[in-house]
Amino acid sequence: MECSVSIVVPVFNEVPDPHHDEFSPRIQALCQLLRPCDELILVDGGSTDASLPTLQRLSEHSQITAIQAPKGRARQMNAGATVARGEILLFLHADTALPFAAWHSALKAWHCHQGQPLWGRFDVRIQGKSRWLPVVACFMNFRSRLSKIATGDQAFFIDSKLFKQVGGFPEQPLMEDVEMCKRLKRLAAQQFVAVRDPVETSGRRWDTQGAWRTIVLMWRFRFLYWRGVPAAELARQYADARQKQALTVAVFAKYPAPGRVKTRLQPLLGAQRCAEFARYLLLSTLDKLHGVPTVVWTDGADPAQWDDLLQGREVTRCVQPQGHLGQRMQAAVETHLKHSEVVVLLGPDAVQFTRSHLNTLVKKARRTGLAFVPALDGGYVALACTRCEPAIFSGQINWGSSSVAMQTRQALATCNSRAQWLPAQIDIDEPADYAKALEQGHIPANWAERYGRPVV
């Protein structure tokens, strides 16, 4: 005898607009799996996009019901369970797909356990860009099989009578799946079933936030929950973490007016040519950072002049505050750390610095909090940080001199702070730097022709 299944899908802002609807095809694919005794319940949590009209249209299918509930995954899943008629409740995240093989294996498992109050989850396969996602999925599945703790991504299922007996999902803002499993382990540990054929879930949070960052974040929250930190406090911290973007690069730049920039190159190039060179350095640096959240901290000129110079490049601008260079850099770090996990300070004359160097620098900073690319002339061309260390921005450092890197190391030692130092690179301040960069191919011989009209 077949056991009936109710698939409950909590939904919140899954359809940005009717012309960008990746949700409906997933639901239509689910409908292809349903037997006559099964049903699909879509529970909207107060979406502000096109999700609710989409759910209402989908509910024209005879086996689909669309309802609304207060926002919150636990509340939405409990609301769906309330109206469900199936003997088995399967809770499926909106971005998780249920392949035929997984569905077929689950039906066999459920049939074998008829009359027993089973509960469990599927193995999971994570779809995304990061090469670490198969490893993440492997550890998730292995850990869950040992611990009998399932996550929502693994498509949790439970006998409807057992669901009522345990009181449904605890209506807490985070870790509702973990808490549910903890209760079920106390009540029916031997009835746990792990279906090995995987469901497929989106890796968008790993791709967006970074695979290792997301792994560390999840394990940190699980540890804190195990230590007794309330779910409401964890939800607040989780929201703060998700609101932060992974990286911001702050580029410090003077407006390239003759006589204001690259003045030590004037004996070689002349004032006008120095301004044109500074313009080339800035624009080539920004083009190198295309696609990376970038803020130009400007010095000199008015907004219209900067608009004209930047020619529509997708960068944000901030005006450098008053004070020595260390104070200005500290202001940028403090500003961007409010919204970014890692902040990189970069000079536009770091001609040897590539996207590969940027990735390495960010990884180093995530490990120790601070990472530098020193300059061959004794300064540094880039700094990445996950925290603000005031000592390295002190007025005691002789900014603009060949002793900046050495004094920075001393400041770090004084305050017992660690930092990673990458191999030194060229930055261009002196005629010898310019000649070396040309010789080594870090700037092209025809740089003056790369960005069209000269600075006036």
N, C-alpha and C positions, 0 to 999 in steps of 0.2 A: 504494500500500500504506500502511495506517495505521501510524503510529508510536505505540506504547503509552506512556502517561504514568502516573507514580506521583506523587501529590500528598502531600507530607509536611507535617504540621501539628504543630509543637511546642506542648505544652499545659502550663500551670502555673496552678492555682487560677483557672480560668475559670468555675466553677459554684459560687457561694457556698452554695447549697442547692438541692435538687430543685425547689423552688417558684419559684426565681429563676434560670431557666436560659435565657439568651439564646444559649448556645453551640450547643445541639442544632439549633435551626432553621437556623443557618448551615451546619452539616455536612449536614443534610438537603437544603439547597439545592444544595450541592456535588454530592451524590449524583445529583441530577437531570441534571447535566452529563456524568457519566461514561458513556463508551461501554463495550461489553463487554470491551475490551482494557485498560481503565484500572483504577486502584485508588487507594484513599485510606488513608494510614497515619497514625494518631494516636499521638503519642509523649508520654506523661505523664512529667513530670520530678519526681515525688514530691509531687504535690499534697496539701494537707492539708484540702481542702474536699470537695465532692461530685464533683469532676472525674473521678476514676478510675472510680467506679461508672457515671458517665454514659458514659464512653468504652467501658466493657465492654458496656453496653446497646447503644450505637451499633454496636459491632462484630458484632452479630448480623446486620447487613446483609452480604450475600455479598461485597461489594467493599470492605469496611472492615476493616482490621486495627488493633488497639490493642495497643501495647507500652509498657513502661516503660524508662526510661534515667536515668542520673544527671542531676541538675538542671544546667541550662546549655543555652542555645539551640543552641550549636554541637554539643555532645555529643548532644543530642536529635535534631537534624537528621541527624547522621552515623549515629546508631543507626537512624533511619528509612530512610536510604539503604542501609544494610547489608542490610535485608530486602526492599528494593524490587525489583520485577521489570521495571519500565518502562524503555523506551529513553530517555525524558526524565524528569528529576526536577524537580518544581516544588515549591519550598519556600514555604509560605503561612503567615503569622502567624495566630494564632487569632482575632484581631480584624479580619482582612482578608477582604473578600468578593470573590468572583470572578464578575462578571456574565457573562451568556451572550455578549455582544458581545466582551468581552476574551478569553474562552475560544475563541470561534470564530476570532478574529484570530490567536491564538497557534497554533491547530491549522494554519491556513493557512501561517504562517511556518515552523513545524516541518516541514510537508510539503515546502515549497520547499527546505529545507536538508537533506533526507535524504541521508545519506552524509557530511555535514560535521559536525564536532564543535562545534555552536553552543552559545552561552550568552547570557544576557541578562536582561531584566526588563520589566515593564509600566510604562506611565505610572500615576500614582496620583491618586486624588481623595480628599481628606480630609473626613470627615463630622464636623461639630462645630458649636459655637456661635459661635466667633470669626469675624468677617468677614475676618480675615487668612488663613484657612486656604486659600482658593483661590489666594491669592498664594504662600503657602508651597509648595503643591503644584506650581504653575507653575515656581517656581525649582528645586524638587527635580528635576522632569522635565527641564528645560533643562540644569541642571548635569550630570545623569547622562548625558544624551545626548552631551554634549561630553567628559566625563571618562571615560566607561565605568565609573563607580563606582556600583554599585547599593546601595540600602539594603534591609533586610528588608521594610519596608513596601511595597516595589515588587514583591514576589512574584518572587524570583530563580528562574530555571530554568537547567538545564544538561544537556547530553548525559551519560548515565550513564557512558560510557567516559571522557569528558573529566573527569568528577568523580573517577573513580578515578585517572586520570593525574595530577591536580593534588594528590591526597592528601586530598580532602574538605575540609570546613571546618576551619581551624585551631582547636584547642580552647582558645580564650582567652575570658575572661569578657566582653569587649566588643570591638567593631569587627571581629568575625569576618567580617562581610559585606564590609567595606572591604578587609580583608587578602586575602580570597578573590578579589575583583575585581582587586586589584593583581597577584596571581600569574597570573590568567587573562589579563590584558593582556600580560604578558611571554610567555605561552605561545600565545595564540590571539586576539590583539586583533581581527583582521579578522572573526572569527566572532561578534562581539557583535551582538545583535539587540534593538532597543527596540520593543516593541509599544505602539502609540499608544493603543489602546482601554484605558481605565484600570481597574485594580482599585480597590476602595473600602475605605479603612482608617479605623479609629476615630480621632477627634481628641481622645480623652479626656485624653491627657497635655498637649496644648496648652490644652484648656479648664481642666484642673485646675491646671496650673502657670503658665499665662499664655503666650499665643502668642509674644510677643517674648522672654520669659525662656527659653522652650524653644528658640527659634531660636538665641539667643546661646549657650546651654549646648551645643547640638549642634555649632555651629561651633567653639566653644572646644575641645571634646574632639577634633574632627577635626584642628584645628591642632596641638594638643599631640601627637596620635598621629603626625602628619606630622613633628613635631620629634623624635620618637623616645621619647616618654614611654611606658613599658610599659603594655600593656593592663590588667594587674592593678591598677596604680596609678590608671588612669583609671576602672576599675570601682569602686574604693573611693571616689573623688571623686564619681562619678555616684550611688552609693548615698547618700552624705551629702547631695547636693543634692536627691535625690528625697524624702528623709525630712523635709526642711524644708517646712513649709507656706508659702504665698505671703505671708501677712499675719497679724499679730496687732495688735489695738488694745488698748492699756492705758489704762483710765479711772481716774483718781485721784479718790477720793471719801471725804469724812468722813461718818460716820454722821449723818443729819440730826436731831440732838437740839437742842432749844431752847437758845440761848446758845452753841452751838459752831459754827454755820454761818451764813454770810452776815451776820456781825455788823454790817457797815457799812450794811446795809439796815434795821437795827433801828429807827432813828428814823422810818423811813417805814412799816415793816410790823409791827414788834414781834417779839419773840423767837420766839413760837409760829408766827407767819405766815412768818417767815424759814425755820424748819425745814421747814414744809410746802412752801415754794418750792424749797428745796434738794432735797427729795424729788421734786418734780415735775421739776426739771432733770435729776436722775440717771436717773429712770425713762424720761423722754422721750428722753434721749440713748441709753440702751440699746435702746429700741424702734427708734430710728432706725438702729441698727447691727445689727438683726436679720439673722441669716444670716452675719454677719462674725465670725470668731473673736475673742472679746472677753474680756479679763481685767479684773476690777474690783480695783484695789489699795485695800484698805480701811483706814480709820483710825477706831478707836473701836468700841464695842459688841462683843457676843459673836456667835459663829456663828449661834446661833438667831435673834438679832435681825436679822441680815443675811438669813437664810433667809426670815424673815417679810416683810422689806422687798422683797426681789427677787421674791417670789411665783412661783417656778419658772422664771424666765427662764434661758435656756441660756447662762450665763456662768460662767467660772472665777473663783475669788477667790484673791488673795494678800494677806497683811497687809503694810502698808508698814513698812519697817525704820526704825530710829532715824536721826536726822541731819537736816540741812537738806534743802529740797526738791530741790536739785540731786543730792544723794547718793541720795535715794529714786528720782528719775527714772533716774539712772544704773544703779541696781540693777535696775530694771524692764527697761531696754534690754538690759543684759548677760544677764539671765535669758531674755528672749524671743528674742534673736538666736541662741541655741543651737538653736532649733527653727523659726525663721521667717526668711524672706528680708528682709522689711521689718517694722519695728516702728513703730507710730504711738502717740504719747502724746497724750491728749486730755483736756481738762477738761470736766466735766459742764455748765458754764455757757456753753459755746460754742454759743449758740442759733442762730447764723447758719450753722453748719457743717452741710453736707448730704452725702449719699452721693456726689454729684457732686464736691464739694470733696475728699472722701476719695480718690476715684479719681485726681483731678488731683494731689493731694499725693503719692500713692504713685508715680505715674509720674515726677514730678520727682525724688523721692528715688532711684529706680532709676538715673537719669541721673547725679546728682552725689553721691549718698551721703547727703545731708542736705537736708531741705526744711521750711520753716516757714510757718505762717499766723500773722502777727503780730496782736496785739490793738490796738485803737484807743487803749487806755490806756497803751501802751508795753511791755506784756509780749508773750506769744504764747499763742494758744489751742490750737495743735497743732504737733507736731513729728513728722516721719517720718524714719527713718534705716535705712540698710543696714549701718552700722558704728557702733561706739561711739566718740565723740570726747570724751574726758574734759574737755577745756578748757571745753566749753559747760555742764558740770555743776558747775563749780568753786564753791567757797565765796567766791571773789572777786566773784561776781555777787551783786548785792543783790536776792535773791529776794523777790517780793512788792511790788517798787517799780515805778515807771514807767520805769525805766532798764534793765529786764531785756533787752529786744530789742537795745537799743543796745550794752550790754555783751557780749551774745552775739555780735554782729557783730564787735566788737573782738577777742574771744577767737578767733573764726574767722580773722580777719586775722593775728593773732599767730602762729598755728600753720599758716598758709598753707593753710587748708582752704576749699573752696568750698561754698556752699549756695544753694538756690533759695528766694526769698521771694515768697509769694503775696500778693494784696491783703489788707489788714488787715480784721479783723472785730470785731464787738462781743463782749465778754464782760461779765458782769453782776456788778459789785462795789459800785458806788455807786448812790444813788438816781437820778442822771441816766442811768446805763446802763439801769436798769430802765424808766424813762420812755421812753427812746429805743427800746428793744426792743419795748415795747407799741405805741408809735406806728407803728413800721415793720412790725408784724405778725410779728415773730420769736418772740414768745410770745403766746398767746391771752389775751383778757381774762378768760376763765373757766378759767384754768389750774388754779385750786384745785379744780375739779370733775372734772378729768380722771382722777385716780387714786384716787378714793374717799376712804376714811377718812383723817383727819389723823394726823400724827405725835404721839405721846404722850410 
